C-alpha cells in the first residue's frame, strides 16, 4: 500500500488528527477564536477545567465560557497580552493571549491558560527571592572568611584619575600578573589590592596580607615561608605554615615592599619566579599557586640607585603598575569621600545621617591633606566625637583646618575645647547680628537647622535677641 503524500485526503486527515492530539496534550488550557471571539478550538484540559465538553464550546463566544475573557479584544487590536491575571472559576490565573496573523492581517487569536493559581506563583517567587538572599549572605560570609572587606566599588571618588585607576584595576583582575601599587601613606593602596582580588577568579580563595615593615627582620622569613618543627627556640611543635602557603589559589599582598630587607629579596624573587619555597628548618620543597600584589609609598627606582632594592625584583613586581595620586592632587574627590565616611559612621552608630555645612566643605577643600584619606577619616571621626548637632561645622574641625576668621585672637593660649566653643559662639552671635536676630536666616547663614541653632544658643547662654 502506497504511503500517503502531501495533498492526499488521507494525509490531510492524519495531519489533522496529529495536530488535535498535540493540542489536547498541552497540559495548560489552550483556546483559539476567530477575529470576532467565536471559539474555533479548545483543548480537552481546558474544557475539563471549565467543567464542559469541547463540543459544547465550539461556536460559542469566548465570553460565554469565561465572562472576563479578552480573546476578542486581542483579535481586534492585534496586540498580545502577556502575563495577565484573570479570575477563572474562583482562581487568579496567569493567561497569555496572542494574535495570529497571516500576511500582516489578524485571522485568529490564541490563548494559553496557566492552571496554577497565582498564589502558587507568588510562593514560588518568594522562595526564589529567599534563595537569592541566602546566596548573597553566603557570598558575603565567604568574603569575610577570606579576609577581604573591600571591593572596587568601595573606592570613592569622582575624579577622572580614580575612574581610570578603577578601570585599570578591573583589567588587572582578569589576569594573574604581579601588580605594584604605588602611593603615599593613606591613599588607599590596600583598597585597590583587595578590590583586584575580589574582582578576580581567586575571590573565593584567601587574601593574605603581610606588612614587610612591621615584622622584625629575623622573623620575616618564617612569616613568609613558615617553619618546621624545632626550627628555632620557641617554635611550635607542629610547625607553622607561612603566608605564601596560606595564599594557595588566592592572593598575597605584600605591603610596604620597599622596606623588605635586602637579604630577603633574592628569596622572594625565587618564589615569584618558580612558585616554590622551603619552610625555615625544613628541606621539603613546597609549591603554592598565588597571585602577588605589592604596595609601597617609596620611590623604588631611587631605592635601587641607593642600593636598597634589587633591580631584578623590581622588574618582577612591576608588571602591572597602579600609581595612586595624593588627595591634594584630586580635590574633587574630597567631598564625596567625606560624605561617604560620614554616612558610614552614621550607619555604624545607628544615628541619623550627618551632614556637612558649606563652610566646613570650604575648610576641607583648603587643606593640603598630607595624611590623605586616612587623615580625612581621622578628622571626621574627631568631629563626630565632639560635635553637638547633625551637621559638621568649621568649629567642629581641628583648629588647623578652621578658617582664621573663626579663631579668637588668643587661640594659642586657650585649651582646644575652649577655642572650639568660643569660635562657635562668636559665629552664632555674628550670624544673629547680620540677620537682625532672624533665627531662620541666622541658621541658614550658619548652614545648620533652626532647631540646632536654638540648642547651641542655649548651650552658649545666648539670649533670643542675640545678647550674651
C-alpha positions in Angstrom: 0.0 0.0 0.0 1.4 3.4 -1.0 2.3 5.9 1.7 0.0 9.0 1.8 1.6 12.0 0.2 1.1 15.7 1.0 -2.1 16.8 -0.7 -3.8 13.5 -0.4 -7.1 13.4 1.6 -5.7 10.6 3.9 -2.6 12.6 4.5 -4.5 15.7 5.5 -6.8 13.6 7.8 -3.7 12.1 9.5 -2.2 15.6 10.0 -5.4 17.0 11.4 -5.5 14.1 13.9 -1.9 14.7 14.8 -2.5 18.4 15.4 -5.6 17.5 17.5 -3.5 15.1 19.7 -0.8 17.7 20.1 -3.4 20.4 21.1 -5.0 18.1 23.6 -1.6 17.1 25.0 -0.8 20.7 26.1 -1.0 20.5 29.9 -2.3 24.0 30.3 -5.6 25.3 28.8 -5.4 26.3 25.2 -8.1 28.1 23.2 -8.4 29.6 19.6 -11.0 32.1 18.5 -11.8 33.8 15.2 -11.5 37.6 14.8 -14.9 38.1 16.5 -14.1 36.0 19.5 -16.0 32.8 18.4 -14.3 29.7 19.8 -12.9 27.5 17.0 -10.7 25.3 19.0 -10.4 24.3 22.7 -8.2 21.6 24.2 -9.6 18.9 26.5 -7.6 20.0 29.6 -9.2 23.5 29.4 -12.7 22.1 28.8 -12.3 19.7 31.8 -11.1 22.7 33.9 -14.2 24.7 32.9 -16.5 21.7 33.5 -17.8 21.5 30.0 -17.3 19.4 26.9 -15.2 20.5 23.9 -18.2 20.1 21.5 -20.4 22.4 23.6 -17.8 25.2 23.5 -17.1 25.3 19.7 -19.0 28.0 18.0 -19.8 30.0 21.2 -18.4 33.4 22.0 -15.4 33.3 24.3 -17.2 35.5 26.9 -19.9 32.8 27.2 -17.2 30.4 28.5 -15.3 32.9 30.7 -17.1 36.2 31.3 -13.9 38.2 31.7 -12.2 36.8 28.6 -10.4 39.3 26.3 -9.7 37.0 23.4 -11.9 39.0 21.1 -10.2 42.2 22.2 -6.7 40.8 21.3 -8.1 39.6 17.9 -9.5 43.1 17.3 -6.4 45.2 18.4 -3.7 42.8 17.2 -1.8 43.4 20.4 -0.6 40.5 22.6 -1.3 40.3 26.3 1.3 38.5 28.3 1.3 37.5 32.0 -2.2 38.9 32.6 -4.1 37.9 35.7 -7.6 36.7 35.2 -10.2 35.3 37.6 -11.5 31.9 36.3 -13.6 29.6 38.5 -12.6 31.5 41.6 -8.9 31.3 41.0 -6.5 34.1 40.0 -4.7 32.6 37.0 -2.0 33.8 34.6 -3.0 33.9 31.0 -1.3 34.7 27.7 -3.2 35.9 24.6 -1.6 36.3 21.1 -3.0 37.5 17.8 -2.5 35.0 14.9 -1.5 36.9 11.7 -1.3 36.0 8.1 0.3 38.3 5.6 0.1 41.1 8.3 -3.6 40.6 8.9 -5.1 39.1 12.1 -7.0 35.9 11.3 -7.4 34.4 14.8 -6.4 34.7 18.5 -4.6 32.0 20.6 -4.9 31.9 24.4 -2.9 29.9 26.9 -4.2 29.5 30.5 -1.7 28.5 33.2 -3.7 26.3 35.6 -1.5 27.1 38.6 -3.2 29.6 40.9 -1.3 32.9 41.1 -0.9 32.2 44.9 1.4 29.3 44.0 3.4 31.5 41.7 3.8 34.1 44.4 5.0 31.4 46.8 7.5 30.3 44.1 8.7 33.8 43.5 9.1 34.3 47.3 11.1 31.1 47.5 13.3 32.3 44.6 13.8 35.6 46.4 14.7 33.8 49.7 17.2 31.6 47.8 18.8 34.7 46.2 19.0 36.4 49.6 20.6 33.3 51.1 23.2 33.2 48.3 24.1 36.8 48.9 24.5 36.1 52.6 26.7 33.1 51.8 28.8 35.1 49.4 29.2 37.9 52.0 30.2 35.4 54.6 32.7 33.8 52.3 34.3 37.2 51.6 34.5 37.9 55.3 36.1 34.5 55.9 38.6 35.2 53.2 39.7 38.4 55.0 38.6 40.9 52.3 36.3 43.7 53.2 36.6 46.0 50.2 35.6 45.8 46.5 36.4 48.2 43.7 33.0 49.8 44.5 34.4 50.7 47.9 36.7 53.1 46.3 35.0 56.5 46.3 35.9 59.4 44.0 34.6 61.5 41.1 37.9 62.4 39.6 38.9 61.1 36.2 42.1 59.7 37.7 40.2 57.5 40.2 37.8 56.3 37.4 40.8 55.3 35.2 42.6 53.6 38.1 39.5 51.5 38.9 39.2 50.6 35.3 42.9 49.6 35.2 42.4 47.6 38.4 39.4 45.8 36.9 41.6 44.9 33.9 44.3 43.6 36.2 41.7 41.3 37.9 41.3 39.5 34.6 44.9 38.0 34.7 47.4 36.8 37.2 50.3 39.1 36.6 52.0 40.8 39.6 50.7 44.2 40.5 52.7 47.0 42.1 50.6 49.8 43.7 52.5 53.0 44.5 51.2 55.9 46.5 51.6 58.0 49.6 50.5 56.6 53.0 46.8 56.8 53.5 45.8 56.9 49.8 44.0 53.6 49.8 46.6 51.1 48.4 45.1 48.2 50.2 41.6 49.0 49.0 42.8 48.6 45.4 44.6 45.4 46.3 41.5 43.9 47.9 39.4 45.2 45.0 41.6 43.5 42.5 41.5 40.2 44.4 37.7 40.4 44.9 37.1 41.0 41.2 39.3 38.1 40.1 38.7 34.4 39.8 40.6 34.0 43.0 38.0 35.8 45.0 36.7 32.7 46.8 40.2 31.9 48.0 42.3 33.6 50.7 43.6 37.2 50.6 46.7 37.1 52.7 48.3 40.4 53.9 51.7 41.0 55.4 53.3 44.3 56.2 57.0 44.0 55.4 57.9 47.0 57.6 56.0 45.8 60.7 57.7 42.4 61.2 61.2 42.1 62.8 63.9 41.2 60.3 64.7 37.9 62.0 61.1 36.7 61.9 60.2 37.8 58.4 61.4 34.7 56.6 59.4 32.4 59.0 56.3 34.6 58.4 56.6 34.4 54.7 57.6 30.8 54.2 56.6 29.1 57.5 58.8 26.9 59.6 59.0 23.2 60.5 59.1 21.6 63.9 62.1 22.6 66.0 63.3 25.2 63.5 64.2 27.6 66.3 63.7 28.1 70.1 60.0 28.7 70.8 58.8 27.3 67.5 55.5 25.4 67.6 55.9 21.7 67.9 53.8 21.1 64.8 55.4 23.9 62.8 53.5 26.7 61.1 52.5 27.5 57.5 53.8 30.7 56.0 51.9 33.4 54.2 52.7 32.0 50.8 51.4 28.6 51.8 48.2 30.2 53.2 47.7 32.1 50.0 47.4 29.0 47.8 44.9 29.6 45.0 44.4 33.1 46.4 46.3 36.4 46.5 49.2 37.6 48.8 49.5 41.3 49.5 53.0 42.5 50.4 52.5 45.9 51.9 55.5 48.3 52.3 57.5 46.1 50.0 60.2 48.9 49.8 61.1 48.0 53.4 61.8 44.4 52.7 65.4 43.6 54.0 67.9 43.3 51.2 68.9 39.7 52.2 65.2 38.6 51.9 64.8 40.0 48.4 66.5 37.1 46.4 64.5 34.6 48.3 61.3 36.4 47.4 62.4 36.7 43.8 62.9 32.9 43.6 59.3 32.3 45.0 57.9 34.7 42.4 59.7 33.1 39.5 59.3 29.4 40.5 56.3 29.4 42.9 58.3 27.1 45.2 59.9 27.6 48.6 61.0 25.7 51.7 59.9 26.2 55.3 62.5 27.5 57.7 64.2 24.4 59.2 62.7 22.2 56.6 64.0 20.5 53.4 60.8 19.8 51.6 60.2 21.9 48.5 56.6 23.3 48.7 54.6 24.8 45.9 51.9 27.4 46.0 49.6 28.9 43.4 49.3 32.5 44.3 48.9 36.0 42.8 51.1 38.6 44.2 50.1 42.3 44.8 52.7 44.6 46.3 52.5 48.2 47.5 54.9 50.9 48.6 55.0 54.6 49.5 58.6 54.7 48.4 60.3 55.5 45.1 61.7 52.1 44.3 63.8 53.3 41.4 65.6 55.7 43.8 66.0 52.8 46.3 67.6 50.8 43.5 70.1 53.6 42.8 70.8 53.8 46.6 71.4 50.0 46.7 68.4 49.3 49.0 66.3 47.4 46.4 67.2 44.8 43.8 66.5 45.8 40.2 65.5 42.3 39.1 62.9 42.0 41.9 61.6 45.4 40.9 61.1 44.3 37.3 59.4 41.1 38.5 56.9 43.0 40.7 56.3 46.0 38.4 54.4 44.1 35.6 51.2 46.0 36.2 51.6 49.3 37.9 49.0 51.5 39.6 50.0 54.9 40.9 47.5 56.5 43.3 47.8 60.2 43.5 47.6 62.0 46.8 44.3 63.6 47.9 45.6 67.1 47.3 46.1 66.3 43.6 42.4 65.3 43.2 40.4 67.8 45.3 37.2 66.8 43.5 37.3 63.6 45.5 37.5 65.2 48.9 33.8 66.0 49.4 32.4 62.6 48.0 34.9 60.7 50.3 33.9 62.9 53.3 30.2 62.4 52.7 30.8 58.6 52.3 32.8 58.5 55.6 30.1 60.4 57.5 27.3 58.2 56.0 29.3 55.1 57.1 29.8 56.4 60.6 26.1 57.2 60.9 25.2 53.6 59.8 27.7 52.1 62.3 26.4 54.1 65.2 22.7 53.9 64.2 22.4 57.7 64.3 20.7 59.9 61.8 22.7 60.9 58.8 25.3 63.6 59.5 25.6 66.5 57.1 28.4 68.9 56.4 28.0 72.7 56.1 29.3 74.7 53.1 31.7 76.5 55.3 33.1 73.2 56.6 33.3 71.9 53.0 35.4 75.0 52.1 37.7 74.3 55.1 38.2 70.7 53.9 39.0 71.8 50.4 41.5 74.4 51.5 43.6 71.8 53.5 46.5 70.0 51.8 45.9 66.6 53.4 49.4 65.3 53.9 47.9 62.2 55.5 45.5 61.7 52.6 42.2 59.7 53.1 43.4 58.3 56.4 43.8 61.9 57.7 40.4 62.9 56.4 38.8 59.9 58.1 40.5 60.8 61.4 39.4 64.5 61.2 35.8 63.5 60.6 35.9 60.9 63.4 37.1 63.6 65.8 34.4 66.0 64.6 31.7 63.4 65.2 33.0 62.7 68.7 32.8 66.3 69.8 30.0 67.9 67.7 26.7 68.8 69.2 24.4 68.7 66.2 23.7 66.8 63.0 25.9 68.9 60.7 29.7 69.2 60.8 30.6 72.9 61.1 34.0 74.6 60.9 34.1 74.8 64.7 33.9 71.0 64.8 37.1 70.6 62.8 40.6 70.7 64.3 42.0 74.2 64.8 44.4 73.9 61.9 41.5 73.3 59.5 39.3 76.2 60.6 39.1 79.5 58.8 41.2 82.0 60.5 38.3 84.4 61.0 36.6 81.8 63.1 39.5 81.7 65.6 39.8 84.0 68.6 42.9 86.2 69.0 44.2 84.3 72.0 43.7 80.9 70.4 47.3 79.9 71.1 46.9 80.2 74.8 43.5 78.5 75.3 42.6 74.8 75.5 41.3 73.3 72.3 37.8 72.7 73.5 37.6 76.3 74.7 38.8 77.6 71.3 36.1 75.5 69.6 33.4 76.8 71.9 34.5 80.4 71.6 34.6 80.2 67.8 31.2 78.6 67.6 29.7 81.2 70.0 31.3 84.1 68.0 29.9 82.7 64.8 26.4 82.4 66.2 26.4 86.0 67.6 27.7 87.3 64.3 25.1 85.5 62.3 22.3 86.8 64.6 23.5 90.3 64.2 23.8 90.0 60.5 20.3 88.6 60.2 18.7 91.2 62.5 18.1 88.4 65.1 16.0 86.4 62.5 16.7 82.9 63.7 15.7 81.3 60.3 18.1 83.5 58.4 20.8 83.1 61.0 20.6 79.3 60.8 20.8 79.5 57.0 23.9 81.6 57.3 25.5 79.1 59.6 24.4 76.2 57.5 22.5 74.5 60.3 18.9 73.7 61.1 17.0 76.2 63.2 16.4 73.6 65.9 20.1 73.1 66.2 20.7 76.8 66.4 18.4 77.1 69.4 20.3 74.2 71.1 23.6 76.0 70.5 22.2 79.3 71.7 21.1 77.6 74.9 24.5 75.9 75.2 26.4 79.2 75.0 23.8 81.2 77.0 22.9 83.5 74.1 19.6 85.2 74.6 16.9 85.0 71.9 17.6 88.6 71.0 21.2 87.7 70.3 22.7 89.2 73.5 25.1 87.2 75.6 
